Amino acid sequence: MNILKNINQTAKKVLLAEAEAVAKLADYLDDEFESCVEAILQTKGRVVVTGVGKSAHIGTKLVATLNSTGTPALFMHAADAIHGDLGMIQPEDFVICISKSGNTPEIKVLVPLLKRKGSRLAALVSGKDSYLAKNATFVLNAYVEREACPHNLAPTTSTTAALALGDALAVCLLEAREFGTADFAQLHPGGSLGKRLYLKVGDIYGMNQAPQVSEQATLKEIIIEISSKRLGATAVVKAGTKELVGIITDGDLRRMLNKYDSLEGIQAAAIMTHSPITIEPEQYAAEAMAIMQEKNITQLIVTQQNKFVGFIHLHDLLKEGLV
C-alpha cells in the first residue's frame, strides 16, 4: 500500500510540475512570437521542423498538427540533415528548430548551413542564451526551470512545454488563416471525426428502401409496408403525392392495439403521428445522430420541401462509426 501511495504521489508531482511549466509559457509570449506567426503566414514555401532526440519526436507531432490545420510542413531530423537531408529545404521554406539546450553538436553544425542557404529560422528553445537562440531569426521561449525527472535529466517538462508551445503556434496559424470545419473535413476524411465533418444525410439515406402509405391505407397495407421495408416505420403521404403528413412506427401499432377494441376499418390517418421529426439531405449525418439520441428514436424521415424522399436509420449511422 505504501508503494502505491508513493507512486501516486510521484505521478501527482510530475503532472503538477508540467502543468506549472506550461502555464508559465503564457507569460513568455511576446512580440517575437507574433512576428514569427506573421512570417510563417507570409511564407510561400513549407514549414520545415527539425530537432534531435526527444525534441525530434515533438517535432514530428508539430508537423502533423500543422499539416492537419492548413500549414504545409515536413520534418527533417537534424542528424540526417547534415548527412544529406538538408537538400529537402527549398529557398522559400521556413525552418523551426526545437531544442532544449540549443547547444547540441548537431544543431551547431546545422545552423550555419541553414543560414548559408538563406533560410529563416525560428528557435523553439528553453535556453535563450544558447547558440541556437543567438543565431535564429525568431526565438520562441519554451523555458523550463527543471525537468520533472527527479534527477533533472530525462526530458519531461521541457518536451511537454515544447509540445504545448508548438500547439499554440499551430492554432494561431489556424485562426489567422480562418481555417474552418469545412477545411478541416477535407484534410480528415477518414474515421469518425472526418465523417462528422463531411458525411451528409444525402450520402446515406438512398441505401434504404422508402416505405410509404397513403392516409387511406388499411391496417393490413400498413403492416405489410413496415414489415417488408424493415425500417420499423412508414411515412404517410397524401394520396397521389409525396407530401408528408405523418409517420407510423412499430410503437404506433402497439399503442393502437391498446386504444381500439375493434381493428376493422382502421386507416393510416387514425393511427399516424402528425408532424413527424424530419431531416433534409443536405444536413450532416452527425446532426441526424444527435436528433435520434435526443428524441430517443431510431429513424428519421428525410424530406425536401416537405416532400418525402426516404428514411435514415440509427443502424446506418452506427455502421459509419458516428457514435
ZADREN-791846 format. One record per residue (C-alpha): residue in three letters; x, y, z. Coordinates in pm, 1 decimal, padded with zeros to 6 digits. Layout:
% ZADREN-791846
[site "ALA"; [X; Y; Z]];
...
//
This chain:
% ZADREN-791846
[site "MET"; [00000.0; 00000.0; 00000.0]];
[site "ASN"; [00285.7; 00239.6; 00081.6]];
[site "ILE"; [00439.6; 00165.3; -00258.8]];
[site "LEU"; [00113.5; 00255.7; -00432.5]];
[site "LYS"; [00089.7; 00571.3; -00224.6]];
[site "ASN"; [00440.1; 00674.2; -00331.3]];
[site "ILE"; [00357.4; 00600.3; -00693.1]];
[site "ASN"; [00052.7; 00825.0; -00684.3]];
[site "GLN"; [00249.5; 01099.2; -00509.9]];
[site "THR"; [00522.6; 01083.5; -00772.1]];
[site "ALA"; [00271.0; 01093.1; -01056.1]];
[site "LYS"; [00099.7; 01392.6; -00897.6]];
[site "LYS"; [00431.2; 01577.6; -00864.9]];
[site "VAL"; [00509.6; 01516.3; -01231.5]];
[site "LEU"; [00169.0; 01634.3; -01350.0]];
[site "LEU"; [00173.9; 01945.3; -01133.5]];
[site "ALA"; [00529.6; 02030.1; -01235.8]];
[site "GLU"; [00449.7; 02000.4; -01604.7]];
[site "ALA"; [00120.5; 02188.8; -01569.2]];
[site "GLU"; [00302.5; 02472.9; -01391.6]];
[site "ALA"; [00571.1; 02486.1; -01659.9]];
[site "VAL"; [00313.4; 02505.0; -01938.0]];
[site "ALA"; [00118.0; 02775.6; -01754.0]];
[site "LYS"; [00431.8; 02988.8; -01725.1]];
[site "LEU"; [00478.5; 02982.5; -02103.0]];
[site "ALA"; [00188.5; 03225.6; -02133.8]];
[site "ASP"; [00399.8; 03487.3; -01953.1]];
[site "TYR"; [00685.2; 03438.5; -02201.3]];
[site "LEU"; [00480.7; 03521.7; -02509.0]];
[site "ASP"; [00599.1; 03843.9; -02667.5]];
[site "ASP"; [00615.3; 04041.7; -02991.3]];
[site "GLU"; [00869.1; 03794.7; -03127.6]];
[site "PHE"; [00611.8; 03515.1; -03112.6]];
[site "GLU"; [00367.2; 03732.2; -03308.0]];
[site "SER"; [00635.2; 03820.3; -03561.4]];
[site "CYS"; [00713.5; 03451.6; -03609.2]];
[site "VAL"; [00347.3; 03372.1; -03677.9]];
[site "GLU"; [00326.9; 03658.5; -03928.0]];
[site "ALA"; [00644.6; 03540.0; -04101.5]];
[site "ILE"; [00510.0; 03187.8; -04138.1]];
[site "LEU"; [00184.7; 03323.7; -04280.4]];
[site "GLN"; [00383.4; 03511.7; -04543.3]];
[site "THR"; [00599.0; 03209.9; -04626.5]];
[site "LYS"; [00538.5; 03080.8; -04977.8]];
[site "GLY"; [00712.7; 02752.8; -04904.0]];
[site "ARG"; [00667.4; 02495.7; -04631.3]];
[site "VAL"; [00747.1; 02489.8; -04261.2]];
[site "VAL"; [01039.6; 02253.7; -04200.0]];
[site "VAL"; [01066.6; 02135.2; -03838.8]];
[site "THR"; [01391.2; 01986.2; -03713.7]];
[site "GLY"; [01547.4; 01859.7; -03391.7]];
[site "VAL"; [01727.8; 01565.1; -03233.1]];
[site "GLY"; [01644.7; 01319.1; -02955.6]];
[site "LYS"; [01316.4; 01374.9; -02775.9]];
[site "SER"; [01283.3; 01713.4; -02944.3]];
[site "ALA"; [01266.5; 01530.3; -03276.0]];
[site "HIS"; [00961.6; 01338.5; -03154.9]];
[site "ILE"; [00796.0; 01665.3; -03052.8]];
[site "GLY"; [00885.7; 01799.4; -03394.5]];
[site "THR"; [00709.2; 01517.8; -03579.1]];
[site "LYS"; [00397.0; 01584.6; -03375.1]];
[site "LEU"; [00412.1; 01956.8; -03454.9]];
[site "VAL"; [00446.8; 01874.9; -03825.4]];
[site "ALA"; [00138.8; 01652.0; -03809.3]];
[site "THR"; [-00059.6; 01926.4; -03635.8]];
[site "LEU"; [00048.9; 02193.6; -03883.1]];
[site "ASN"; [-00036.5; 01977.2; -04184.5]];
[site "SER"; [-00379.4; 01894.8; -04045.3]];
[site "THR"; [-00464.1; 02258.5; -03976.2]];
[site "GLY"; [-00371.6; 02417.6; -04307.2]];
[site "THR"; [00002.7; 02486.1; -04279.9]];
[site "PRO"; [00211.0; 02262.1; -04510.6]];
[site "ALA"; [00500.5; 02118.5; -04310.4]];
[site "LEU"; [00759.2; 01842.7; -04310.4]];
[site "PHE"; [01007.3; 01701.3; -04059.6]];
[site "MET"; [01383.0; 01685.6; -04110.4]];
[site "HIS"; [01593.6; 01513.5; -03843.1]];
[site "ALA"; [01887.8; 01738.0; -03757.8]];
[site "ALA"; [02134.5; 01448.4; -03764.4]];
[site "ASP"; [02013.6; 01335.8; -04105.7]];
[site "ALA"; [02017.8; 01694.3; -04231.7]];
[site "ILE"; [02395.1; 01717.8; -04203.1]];
[site "HIS"; [02426.1; 01387.3; -04388.0]];
[site "GLY"; [02231.0; 01478.0; -04699.4]];
[site "ASP"; [01870.6; 01554.9; -04598.7]];
[site "LEU"; [01942.4; 01926.9; -04599.0]];
[site "GLY"; [01860.8; 01908.9; -04967.6]];
[site "MET"; [01489.0; 01884.2; -04885.0]];
[site "ILE"; [01485.7; 02250.5; -04777.5]];
[site "GLN"; [01380.6; 02489.4; -05053.9]];
[site "PRO"; [01469.6; 02861.6; -05068.9]];
[site "GLU"; [01123.3; 02979.7; -04959.4]];
[site "ASP"; [01084.5; 02733.6; -04670.8]];
[site "PHE"; [01068.4; 02842.2; -04306.4]];
[site "VAL"; [01262.5; 02634.6; -04051.6]];
[site "ILE"; [01168.8; 02571.9; -03687.6]];
[site "CYS"; [01439.8; 02409.1; -03477.5]];
[site "ILE"; [01332.0; 02252.6; -03147.4]];
[site "SER"; [01595.6; 02207.8; -02877.0]];
[site "LYS"; [01601.4; 02237.1; -02501.4]];
[site "SER"; [01962.1; 02347.8; -02464.3]];
[site "GLY"; [02012.8; 02491.3; -02810.9]];
[site "ASN"; [02372.7; 02379.3; -02789.0]];
[site "THR"; [02376.7; 02019.3; -02916.6]];
[site "PRO"; [02653.1; 01929.5; -03164.9]];
[site "GLU"; [02407.5; 01856.9; -03447.2]];
[site "ILE"; [02243.0; 02196.1; -03402.7]];
[site "LYS"; [02577.5; 02376.5; -03406.2]];
[site "VAL"; [02662.2; 02212.5; -03736.8]];
[site "LEU"; [02316.8; 02259.0; -03888.7]];
[site "VAL"; [02250.1; 02625.6; -03807.9]];
[site "PRO"; [02535.6; 02772.6; -04018.7]];
[site "LEU"; [02428.5; 02555.8; -04311.1]];
[site "LEU"; [02072.2; 02687.7; -04281.3]];
[site "LYS"; [02195.0; 03046.6; -04267.8]];
[site "ARG"; [02410.7; 02985.1; -04573.3]];
[site "LYS"; [02100.3; 02867.8; -04760.0]];
[site "GLY"; [01922.4; 03187.2; -04656.0]];
[site "SER"; [01655.4; 03003.6; -04453.8]];
[site "ARG"; [01457.5; 03196.8; -04199.0]];
[site "LEU"; [01496.7; 03017.3; -03869.1]];
[site "ALA"; [01282.6; 03007.5; -03555.0]];
[site "ALA"; [01429.5; 02855.1; -03239.6]];
[site "LEU"; [01180.1; 02683.8; -03010.2]];
[site "VAL"; [01421.4; 02661.2; -02722.3]];
[site "SER"; [01449.9; 02664.1; -02343.2]];
[site "GLY"; [01789.8; 02833.3; -02339.0]];
[site "LYS"; [01750.4; 03191.4; -02462.0]];
[site "ASP"; [02125.7; 03248.3; -02435.6]];
[site "SER"; [02208.0; 02934.9; -02634.6]];
[site "TYR"; [02391.3; 02911.2; -02964.5]];
[site "LEU"; [02064.2; 02830.3; -03143.6]];
[site "ALA"; [01876.2; 03124.5; -02992.2]];
[site "LYS"; [02153.4; 03371.8; -03074.7]];
[site "ASN"; [02159.7; 03262.3; -03438.0]];
[site "ALA"; [01784.5; 03235.9; -03501.3]];
[site "THR"; [01564.0; 03498.6; -03664.4]];
[site "PHE"; [01289.8; 03433.9; -03409.0]];
[site "VAL"; [01307.1; 03285.2; -03058.8]];
[site "LEU"; [01003.8; 03103.6; -02920.4]];
[site "ASN"; [01066.8; 03089.4; -02548.1]];
[site "ALA"; [00997.2; 02741.5; -02405.9]];
[site "TYR"; [01198.0; 02793.2; -02086.7]];
[site "VAL"; [01155.7; 02544.6; -01800.8]];
[site "GLU"; [01330.1; 02562.4; -01463.8]];
[site "ARG"; [01387.8; 02187.5; -01434.4]];
[site "GLU"; [01268.3; 01852.2; -01559.7]];
[site "ALA"; [01001.8; 01653.9; -01376.4]];
[site "CYS"; [01255.6; 01374.6; -01359.8]];
[site "PRO"; [01392.9; 01366.4; -01000.1]];
[site "HIS"; [01747.6; 01372.1; -01139.3]];
[site "ASN"; [01665.9; 01664.6; -01370.5]];
[site "LEU"; [01791.1; 01457.2; -01662.3]];
[site "ALA"; [01513.5; 01283.5; -01858.1]];
[site "PRO"; [01335.1; 01523.5; -02097.2]];
[site "THR"; [00989.4; 01552.8; -01942.0]];
[site "THR"; [00882.9; 01904.5; -01850.4]];
[site "SER"; [01087.8; 02050.6; -02135.3]];
[site "THR"; [00927.9; 01831.1; -02402.0]];
[site "THR"; [00580.1; 01898.7; -02265.2]];
[site "ALA"; [00648.0; 02272.5; -02279.4]];
[site "ALA"; [00776.2; 02247.2; -02636.1]];
[site "LEU"; [00470.5; 02043.5; -02733.9]];
[site "ALA"; [00232.5; 02299.3; -02584.0]];
[site "LEU"; [00409.1; 02597.3; -02740.6]];
[site "GLY"; [00403.4; 02420.5; -03076.8]];
[site "ASP"; [00029.6; 02369.0; -03040.5]];
[site "ALA"; [-00013.4; 02738.3; -02958.1]];
[site "LEU"; [00177.5; 02826.2; -03275.7]];
[site "ALA"; [-00033.3; 02590.8; -03488.2]];
[site "VAL"; [-00363.6; 02722.4; -03351.7]];
[site "CYS"; [-00256.7; 03084.1; -03406.4]];
[site "LEU"; [-00182.0; 02998.0; -03768.3]];
[site "LEU"; [-00513.8; 02814.6; -03797.8]];
[site "GLU"; [-00710.7; 03113.9; -03676.0]];
[site "ALA"; [-00511.4; 03360.4; -03887.1]];
[site "ARG"; [-00585.3; 03152.1; -04197.9]];
[site "GLU"; [-00955.1; 03132.2; -04096.2]];
[site "PHE"; [-00923.8; 02757.3; -04127.9]];
[site "GLY"; [-01277.8; 02628.5; -04060.8]];
[site "THR"; [-01454.7; 02298.0; -04012.8]];
[site "ALA"; [-01507.8; 02256.3; -04387.1]];
[site "ASP"; [-01131.9; 02290.3; -04443.5]];
[site "PHE"; [-01068.1; 02050.5; -04156.3]];
[site "ALA"; [-01302.0; 01794.1; -04308.2]];
[site "GLN"; [-01113.5; 01799.4; -04638.0]];
[site "LEU"; [-00792.8; 01705.2; -04457.6]];
[site "HIS"; [-00953.1; 01449.7; -04224.1]];
[site "PRO"; [-01181.5; 01236.3; -04443.7]];
[site "GLY"; [-01109.8; 00913.7; -04255.8]];
[site "GLY"; [-01252.5; 00790.6; -03927.2]];
[site "SER"; [-01547.4; 00910.1; -03724.4]];
[site "LEU"; [-01402.4; 01260.2; -03684.2]];
[site "GLY"; [-01389.1; 01317.9; -04057.4]];
[site "LYS"; [-01730.5; 01168.5; -04114.3]];
[site "ARG"; [-01883.4; 01402.0; -03858.3]];
[site "LEU"; [-01749.9; 01691.4; -04060.4]];
[site "TYR"; [-01837.3; 01588.7; -04414.0]];
[site "LEU"; [-02084.6; 01297.0; -04423.6]];
[site "LYS"; [-02435.9; 01415.9; -04503.9]];
[site "VAL"; [-02776.4; 01254.9; -04479.9]];
[site "GLY"; [-02795.5; 01257.2; -04858.7]];
[site "ASP"; [-02492.6; 01028.6; -04871.7]];
[site "ILE"; [-02670.2; 00760.0; -04669.5]];
[site "TYR"; [-03048.2; 00751.6; -04694.6]];
[site "GLY"; [-03054.4; 00630.9; -05056.5]];
[site "MET"; [-02926.0; 00290.6; -04943.0]];
[site "ASN"; [-03255.0; 00227.8; -04761.6]];
[site "GLN"; [-03593.9; 00148.3; -04900.5]];
[site "ALA"; [-03858.0; 00418.7; -04869.4]];
[site "PRO"; [-04172.6; 00277.5; -04702.1]];
[site "GLN"; [-04479.2; 00491.4; -04755.9]];
[site "VAL"; [-04856.5; 00459.8; -04744.6]];
[site "SER"; [-05143.3; 00697.8; -04808.8]];
[site "GLU"; [-05370.9; 00835.0; -04537.6]];
[site "GLN"; [-05638.0; 00586.9; -04651.0]];
[site "ALA"; [-05413.0; 00280.7; -04628.0]];
[site "THR"; [-05564.8; -00014.3; -04442.2]];
[site "LEU"; [-05408.3; -00174.6; -04138.2]];
[site "LYS"; [-05300.2; -00472.3; -04347.9]];
[site "GLU"; [-05131.3; -00245.1; -04601.8]];
[site "ILE"; [-04954.0; -00056.9; -04323.7]];
[site "ILE"; [-04821.0; -00371.7; -04156.4]];
[site "ILE"; [-04703.7; -00519.1; -04488.2]];
[site "GLU"; [-04525.4; -00195.0; -04581.6]];
[site "ILE"; [-04347.1; -00168.9; -04246.1]];
[site "SER"; [-04253.4; -00536.1; -04238.6]];
[site "SER"; [-04133.2; -00561.1; -04597.9]];
[site "LYS"; [-03914.3; -00247.1; -04584.6]];
[site "ARG"; [-03761.9; -00340.4; -04246.7]];
[site "LEU"; [-03711.8; 00006.8; -04107.0]];
[site "GLY"; [-03965.3; -00016.3; -03825.4]];
[site "ALA"; [-04178.3; 00263.0; -03968.9]];
[site "THR"; [-04351.4; 00401.9; -04273.7]];
[site "ALA"; [-04415.8; 00753.4; -04393.2]];
[site "VAL"; [-04772.1; 00863.0; -04453.1]];
[site "VAL"; [-04824.0; 01082.3; -04759.7]];
[site "LYS"; [-05121.9; 01241.9; -04929.1]];
[site "ALA"; [-05265.6; 01010.3; -05192.7]];
[site "GLY"; [-05102.8; 01055.1; -05530.4]];
[site "THR"; [-04833.2; 01289.0; -05395.1]];
[site "LYS"; [-04513.6; 01282.0; -05190.1]];
[site "GLU"; [-04642.5; 01542.3; -04944.9]];
[site "LEU"; [-04563.7; 01417.3; -04594.6]];
[site "VAL"; [-04848.1; 01417.7; -04343.7]];
[site "GLY"; [-04731.4; 01171.3; -04079.1]];
[site "ILE"; [-04539.3; 00863.2; -03971.1]];
[site "ILE"; [-04643.2; 00524.3; -03837.2]];
[site "THR"; [-04391.6; 00327.7; -03632.1]];
[site "ASP"; [-04396.6; -00011.8; -03464.1]];
[site "GLY"; [-04473.6; 00178.4; -03145.0]];
[site "ASP"; [-04779.0; 00341.1; -03302.4]];
[site "LEU"; [-04911.2; -00002.8; -03393.3]];
[site "ARG"; [-04869.8; -00127.3; -03035.3]];
[site "ARG"; [-05044.5; 00177.8; -02896.0]];
[site "MET"; [-05327.9; 00125.1; -03146.9]];
[site "LEU"; [-05391.3; -00223.6; -03008.9]];
[site "ASN"; [-05444.2; -00076.5; -02662.3]];
[site "LYS"; [-05664.8; 00205.2; -02791.4]];
[site "TYR"; [-05910.7; 00022.8; -03019.0]];
[site "ASP"; [-06134.2; -00272.9; -02932.3]];
[site "SER"; [-06200.6; -00343.7; -03298.5]];
[site "LEU"; [-05938.5; -00314.0; -03572.5]];
[site "GLU"; [-06188.6; -00322.2; -03854.8]];
[site "GLY"; [-06182.1; -00021.5; -04087.1]];
[site "ILE"; [-05880.6; 00144.8; -03925.9]];
[site "GLN"; [-05681.5; 00358.1; -04167.5]];
[site "ALA"; [-05342.8; 00521.5; -04153.7]];
[site "ALA"; [-05481.0; 00866.8; -04074.7]];
[site "ALA"; [-05627.7; 00735.9; -03749.5]];
[site "ILE"; [-05305.3; 00599.0; -03600.7]];
[site "MET"; [-05025.6; 00804.5; -03752.4]];
[site "THR"; [-04817.3; 01059.1; -03564.1]];
[site "HIS"; [-04874.4; 01401.2; -03714.8]];
[site "SER"; [-04588.3; 01642.5; -03788.4]];
[site "PRO"; [-04306.4; 01387.6; -03754.5]];
[site "ILE"; [-03946.6; 01489.5; -03693.8]];
[site "THR"; [-03765.4; 01518.4; -04025.2]];
[site "ILE"; [-03424.4; 01597.9; -04164.1]];
[site "GLU"; [-03306.0; 01714.4; -04506.3]];
[site "PRO"; [-03043.0; 01553.6; -04731.6]];
[site "GLU"; [-02804.0; 01849.3; -04703.7]];
[site "GLN"; [-02784.6; 01823.9; -04325.8]];
[site "TYR"; [-02491.8; 01640.8; -04169.5]];
[site "ALA"; [-02531.7; 01280.4; -04063.2]];
[site "ALA"; [-02394.3; 01382.0; -03723.2]];
[site "GLU"; [-02699.4; 01608.1; -03683.9]];
[site "ALA"; [-02926.0; 01309.1; -03752.6]];
[site "MET"; [-02744.5; 01112.4; -03484.1]];
[site "ALA"; [-02784.3; 01396.8; -03234.4]];
[site "ILE"; [-03158.2; 01423.4; -03306.2]];
[site "MET"; [-03211.4; 01048.7; -03265.8]];
[site "GLN"; [-03023.1; 01045.3; -02936.6]];
[site "GLU"; [-03211.9; 01347.6; -02803.4]];
[site "LYS"; [-03555.5; 01218.5; -02907.8]];
[site "ASN"; [-03476.5; 00853.1; -02828.7]];
[site "ILE"; [-03584.4; 00735.7; -03173.9]];
[site "THR"; [-03423.5; 00501.6; -03425.4]];
[site "GLN"; [-03523.8; 00652.6; -03759.0]];
[site "LEU"; [-03581.9; 00988.0; -03923.6]];
[site "ILE"; [-03783.9; 01075.5; -04229.8]];
[site "VAL"; [-03583.9; 01257.0; -04495.9]];
[site "THR"; [-03771.1; 01534.5; -04676.0]];
[site "GLN"; [-03710.8; 01805.2; -04933.6]];
[site "GLN"; [-03956.6; 02095.0; -04922.2]];
[site "ASN"; [-04189.3; 01875.3; -04715.9]];
[site "LYS"; [-04179.4; 01605.6; -04984.2]];
[site "PHE"; [-04098.0; 01256.8; -04858.9]];
[site "VAL"; [-03777.3; 01118.5; -05010.7]];
[site "GLY"; [-03668.8; 00843.2; -04772.6]];
[site "PHE"; [-03552.4; 00728.0; -04430.7]];
[site "ILE"; [-03226.3; 00733.4; -04239.6]];
[site "HIS"; [-03190.4; 00474.0; -03963.4]];
[site "LEU"; [-02979.5; 00462.4; -03649.5]];
[site "HIS"; [-02810.9; 00147.9; -03780.3]];
[site "ASP"; [-02688.7; 00343.3; -04084.1]];
[site "LEU"; [-02513.1; 00590.6; -03858.1]];
[site "LEU"; [-02366.2; 00322.1; -03634.1]];
[site "LYS"; [-02220.7; 00148.2; -03939.7]];
[site "GLU"; [-02048.1; 00474.8; -04030.5]];
[site "GLY"; [-01895.6; 00497.7; -03684.1]];
[site "LEU"; [-02088.9; 00809.0; -03582.3]];
[site "VAL"; [-02108.7; 00731.6; -03211.0]];
//
